[in-house]
Amino acid sequence: MADFFTHFWCLLDVGTPDNAARALDLYRVFAEEAAREDPPSEDFRLSIHPDHGGSKLWMYDETTGDPQQVIDFAFRCAVAFGLKGRWGFRWANTCSRPRLNAFGGGAHILDLGDRSTVAWIATHGWLADTLSGGRR
């Protein structure tokens, strides 16, 4: 049997070390809410990235994660800290065994001020659509 994984690692600048410390509390509440969903969402890990002045949050999967959770948390931080501008991240889909259509990835760009998606792509859908003639 094959195991499927979604991997990502990204940094979100929340402006100040104080905001980053407050974001840890936001994350605890966020993770508790996600755990109550049915079914529970794949979570992600969060830490403060000291190599960048202590204002950047490092979000990453431990085994597998859900990119939508990262998006939702980034928007929660945007509201809490008044973040503006564009921010994005990418992810990779992998598999523990060779499987057709089991590998891919994507990227998502957000407008933190508007709390909206600017653009996104998932390579699996893009590839299938382009091969079938839907994109040129």
C-alpha positions as MATLAB code, in Angstrom:
seq = 'MADFFTHFWCLLDVGTPDNAARALDLYRVFAEEAAREDPPSEDFRLSIHPDHGGSKLWMYDETTGDPQQVIDFAFRCAVAFGLKGRWGFRWANTCSRPRLNAFGGGAHILDLGDRSTVAWIATHGWLADTLSGGRR';
ca = [
       0.000    0.000    0.000;
       1.231    3.484   -0.824;
       1.278    6.469    1.524;
       0.646    9.928    0.095;
       2.192   13.124    1.466;
       1.918   16.860    0.948;
       5.094   18.726    1.909;
       5.701   22.449    2.347;
       8.032   24.845    4.122;
       7.429   28.580    4.077;
       8.096   31.793    5.979;
       5.492   34.441    6.837;
       6.775   37.807    8.069;
       4.422   39.136   10.739;
       6.364   42.364   11.188;
       7.819   42.206   14.688;
       9.136   39.649   17.183;
       6.200   40.551   19.472;
       3.745   39.685   16.699;
       5.583   36.414   16.117;
       5.246   35.535   19.802;
       1.522   36.394   19.675;
       1.198   34.248   16.537;
       2.222   31.202   18.566;
      -0.881   31.746   20.722;
      -3.026   32.227   17.595;
      -1.631   28.962   16.262;
      -2.557   27.025   19.413;
      -6.194   28.143   19.095;
      -6.140   27.515   15.330;
      -4.785   23.973   15.818;
      -7.415   23.199   18.464;
     -10.175   24.360   16.091;
      -8.763   22.255   13.238;
      -8.608   19.189   15.478;
     -12.361   19.494   16.126;
     -13.224   19.374   12.392;
     -14.795   16.210   11.049;
     -12.575   14.765    9.736;
      -9.688   16.632   11.392;
      -7.488   18.586    9.002;
      -3.869   17.669    8.473;
      -2.011   20.114   10.638;
       1.323   21.831   10.214;
       4.074   22.928   12.552;
       4.906   26.522   13.391;
       7.995   28.092   14.899;
       9.671   31.479   14.937;
      12.560   31.590   12.487;
      15.440   33.309   14.373;
      17.667   33.692   11.303;
      15.373   36.447   10.058;
      15.161   38.806   13.021;
      12.540   36.822   14.909;
       9.574   38.286   12.993;
       9.133   35.412   10.551;
       7.024   32.354   11.185;
       8.280   29.090    9.763;
       5.356   26.873    8.734;
       6.105   23.327    7.664;
       4.666   19.850    7.580;
       6.072   17.175    9.844;
       4.922   14.188    7.791;
       2.163   15.605    5.615;
       0.082   18.744    5.765;
      -2.822   20.639    4.264;
      -1.987   23.776    2.227;
      -5.471   25.143    2.956;
      -4.596   25.206    6.651;
      -1.543   27.356    5.860;
      -3.720   29.732    3.822;
      -6.313   29.995    6.583;
      -3.664   30.658    9.219;
      -1.899   33.266    7.055;
      -5.214   35.119    6.719;
      -5.761   34.875   10.476;
      -2.329   36.449   11.006;
      -3.134   39.112    8.390;
      -6.220   40.137   10.362;
      -4.469   40.031   13.745;
      -1.378   41.975   12.673;
      -2.704   44.171    9.860;
      -0.534   42.461    7.244;
      -0.700   43.789    3.684;
       0.782   42.846    0.334;
       1.280   39.610   -1.497;
       2.542   36.420    0.076;
       2.767   32.922   -1.255;
       4.131   29.448   -0.841;
       4.463   26.212   -2.763;
       3.957   22.583   -1.903;
       4.889   19.162   -3.226;
       2.758   16.052   -3.400;
       4.738   12.835   -3.065;
       4.117    9.151   -2.637;
       5.984    6.393   -0.813;
       5.691    4.044   -3.805;
       5.624    4.480   -7.562;
       2.077    5.389   -8.583;
       0.742    7.078  -11.696;
      -0.528   10.583  -10.985;
       0.820   10.455   -7.422;
       3.398   13.222   -7.738;
       2.886   16.916   -8.281;
       2.600   20.115   -6.414;
       1.384   23.636   -6.614;
       1.665   27.200   -5.435;
      -0.694   29.771   -3.990;
      -0.359   33.570   -3.940;
      -2.459   35.559   -1.470;
      -3.242   39.238   -1.049;
      -2.991   39.560    2.715;
      -4.655   42.979    2.793;
      -7.732   41.857    0.849;
      -7.682   38.329    2.349;
      -8.041   36.926   -1.162;
      -6.347   34.550   -3.560;
      -4.383   36.300   -6.321;
      -3.458   33.140   -8.216;
      -2.819   29.449   -7.697;
      -1.775   26.405   -9.651;
      -1.862   22.675   -9.033;
       0.408   20.808  -11.417;
      -1.742   17.682  -11.611;
      -4.749   19.600  -12.932;
      -2.586   21.814  -15.108;
      -0.872   18.841  -16.738;
      -4.080   16.924  -17.423;
      -5.810   20.021  -18.789;
      -2.869   20.986  -21.009;
      -2.470   17.467  -22.374;
      -6.158   17.288  -23.251;
      -5.886   20.527  -25.221;
      -7.659   22.728  -22.690;
      -4.679   25.070  -22.382;
      -2.260   26.258  -24.983;
];
